[in-house]
């Protein structure tokens, strides 16, 4: 497995962890449990951001610029609801 695939796998795992921690935060029944999940979520989001930044720096996570007209179309579509 090359470095790019390894980083992709780590990022996917971290995204899954964030999802679990988010749901744990939302569904927690006590303030202590809520805070524990919330702290874990914040830390995991930071790790996810770091992984993303490293992948972007190496060109392994390319992004596209969206045309402003497409953005405006979507905004208009959902602003009327």
trRosetta pair geometry for C-beta under 8 A, 3 or more apart (Angstrom, degrees):
i j d omega theta_ij theta_ji phi_ij phi_ji
1 5 4.8 -118 -168 88 91 127
1 6 5.5 112 133 -60 115 87
1 9 7.9 -12 -176 -5 144 141
2 5 5.3 93 57 14 71 101
2 6 7.0 -132 103 -6 36 94
3 6 5.5 -58 -146 38 32 115
3 7 6.2 30 158 -17 68 106
4 7 6.0 -57 -149 38 28 107
4 8 6.4 31 152 -20 64 106
4 55 7.9 97 -138 -135 70 93
4 58 7.5 -152 -94 118 88 135
4 60 4.9 -166 -132 -128 98 130
5 8 5.5 -51 -145 35 33 114
5 9 6.3 34 155 -19 65 105
6 9 5.8 -56 -152 36 29 111
6 10 6.4 28 152 -18 65 106
7 10 5.6 -52 -144 37 34 112
7 11 6.2 36 155 -21 66 105
7 51 6.5 168 -165 -168 89 97
7 54 6.9 -134 -140 102 137 112
7 55 5.3 163 144 -86 136 103
7 60 6.3 65 81 115 138 158
8 11 5.8 -55 -148 36 29 111
8 12 6.4 29 154 -18 64 106
8 55 7.6 104 -73 -120 61 140
8 60 7.4 -126 -58 160 91 120
9 12 5.8 -54 -147 37 31 110
9 13 6.4 31 154 -18 64 106
10 13 5.7 -56 -150 38 31 112
10 14 6.2 30 153 -20 66 108
10 51 5.9 -152 111 -133 109 141
11 14 5.7 -55 -145 37 31 111
11 15 6.4 35 154 -21 65 103
11 48 6.9 92 -145 -143 73 75
11 51 4.9 -180 -89 132 86 135
11 52 6.7 102 -126 -70 125 68
11 55 6.7 -14 -57 -32 144 150
11 61 8.0 142 -93 -84 172 134
12 15 5.7 -50 -147 33 32 113
12 16 6.6 34 152 -19 62 104
13 16 5.6 -56 -154 35 33 113
13 17 6.5 35 149 -20 66 103
14 17 5.5 -48 -148 34 36 114
14 18 6.5 40 151 -21 65 101
14 44 6.3 174 -168 -171 84 90
14 47 5.6 -138 -142 109 134 108
14 48 4.6 173 134 -87 125 83
14 51 6.0 153 23 13 159 153
15 18 5.6 -50 -151 33 33 114
15 19 6.6 37 150 -21 63 103
15 48 6.3 100 -74 -124 62 129
16 19 5.6 -51 -151 32 34 114
16 20 6.6 33 152 -16 65 103
17 20 5.7 -55 -151 37 34 111
17 21 6.3 28 154 -14 67 108
17 44 5.1 -144 113 -143 111 141
18 21 5.8 -58 -144 42 30 108
18 22 6.1 36 155 -25 66 106
18 41 6.3 86 -145 -145 67 75
18 44 4.8 -175 -82 123 76 124
18 45 5.9 94 -120 -74 124 70
18 48 5.9 -11 -46 -40 139 147
19 22 5.7 -52 -147 32 28 113
19 23 6.6 22 157 -12 62 105
20 23 6.1 -60 -151 40 30 105
20 24 6.2 32 151 -20 65 109
21 24 5.3 -52 -144 38 34 116
21 25 6.3 39 154 -24 65 102
21 37 5.4 168 -164 -169 73 81
21 40 4.8 -143 -130 105 131 103
21 41 3.9 177 130 -79 122 80
21 44 5.7 151 16 22 154 148
22 25 5.7 -53 -153 32 30 112
22 26 6.4 26 152 -16 64 107
22 41 5.7 105 -71 -123 58 133
23 26 5.6 -53 -144 38 35 111
23 27 5.8 11 164 -1 69 116
24 27 6.3 -68 -134 50 23 95
24 28 6.1 47 161 -57 63 96
24 33 7.7 -117 169 162 93 95
24 37 3.8 -158 113 -126 106 138
24 40 7.7 -3 77 66 140 130
24 41 7.8 -170 61 -54 101 109
25 28 6.1 -34 -147 -7 24 116
25 34 6.1 75 -152 -153 62 67
25 37 4.1 -163 -71 115 67 118
25 38 4.9 100 -122 -72 121 68
25 41 5.6 -33 -38 -23 137 146
28 33 4.0 -174 -157 110 116 103
28 34 4.0 180 85 -74 141 66
28 36 7.9 155 -118 50 150 88
28 37 5.6 -163 -52 15 134 137
29 33 6.3 30 47 51 63 144
30 33 4.8 88 58 12 85 102
30 34 6.7 -147 93 -7 41 90
31 34 5.5 -55 -144 38 30 115
31 35 6.2 30 158 -20 65 106
32 35 5.9 -55 -148 36 28 109
32 36 6.4 29 154 -20 63 106
33 36 5.7 -53 -148 34 32 113
33 37 6.4 26 156 -12 66 106
34 37 6.1 -62 -151 41 28 105
34 38 6.0 28 154 -21 66 113
35 38 5.5 -55 -140 39 30 114
35 39 6.2 32 159 -20 65 105
36 39 6.0 -54 -149 35 26 109
36 40 6.4 24 154 -15 61 109
37 40 5.6 -58 -147 41 32 111
37 41 6.1 37 153 -24 67 106
38 41 5.6 -51 -147 34 29 114
38 42 6.5 31 154 -19 63 104
39 42 5.8 -53 -149 34 30 111
39 43 6.5 27 154 -14 64 107
40 43 5.8 -57 -149 39 31 110
40 44 6.1 30 154 -18 66 110
41 44 5.7 -59 -145 40 29 110
41 45 6.2 31 156 -21 65 105
42 45 5.8 -52 -147 34 29 111
42 46 6.7 32 152 -19 61 104
43 46 5.6 -54 -155 33 33 114
43 47 6.6 32 149 -18 66 103
44 47 5.5 -50 -149 35 37 112
44 48 6.3 40 151 -21 67 103
45 48 5.5 -49 -146 35 34 115
45 49 6.4 38 153 -21 64 104
46 49 5.7 -53 -149 34 31 113
46 50 6.5 33 152 -19 64 105
47 50 5.6 -53 -149 35 34 113
47 51 6.4 33 154 -18 66 104
48 51 5.8 -54 -149 37 31 110
48 52 6.3 33 152 -19 64 108
49 52 5.6 -54 -146 38 30 114
49 53 6.3 33 154 -21 65 105
50 53 5.7 -53 -148 34 30 112
50 54 6.5 27 155 -17 63 106
51 54 5.9 -57 -151 37 31 110
51 55 6.3 27 153 -16 66 108
52 55 5.8 -59 -147 39 30 109
52 56 6.1 30 156 -20 66 108
52 61 6.2 -100 -154 86 69 172
53 56 5.7 -55 -144 37 29 112
53 57 6.3 33 156 -23 63 106
54 57 5.7 -51 -148 32 30 114
54 58 6.7 16 156 -7 62 108
55 58 6.1 -66 -153 44 31 102
55 60 4.3 -92 -166 76 82 107
55 61 4.0 66 122 -16 114 117
56 59 7.6 43 -176 -72 32 22
56 60 7.4 -94 -63 53 22 68
56 61 4.9 -59 -74 64 65 107
56 63 7.6 -8 -121 -9 110 107
59 62 6.6 15 -169 -68 64 90
66 70 5.2 -105 173 75 103 126
66 71 5.7 115 112 -52 120 95
67 70 4.8 92 68 2 86 103
67 71 7.4 -156 97 -4 47 85
68 71 5.4 -53 -150 37 41 114
68 72 6.1 42 152 -21 71 105
69 72 5.6 -53 -146 38 32 113
69 73 6.3 38 152 -25 64 104
70 73 5.6 -49 -147 31 32 115
70 74 6.6 29 156 -15 64 104
71 74 6.0 -59 -153 37 30 107
71 75 6.3 30 151 -19 66 108
72 75 5.6 -54 -145 37 32 113
72 76 6.1 32 157 -20 66 107
73 76 5.8 -56 -148 36 27 110
73 77 6.3 32 152 -24 62 107
74 77 5.5 -51 -147 32 32 116
74 78 6.5 8 163 0 65 110
75 78 6.5 -74 -149 48 25 93
75 79 5.8 28 159 -30 67 115
76 79 5.9 -52 -134 29 26 113
76 80 7.1 26 167 -19 57 105
77 80 7.1 -77 -177 26 22 105
78 81 5.7 -45 -159 16 50 118
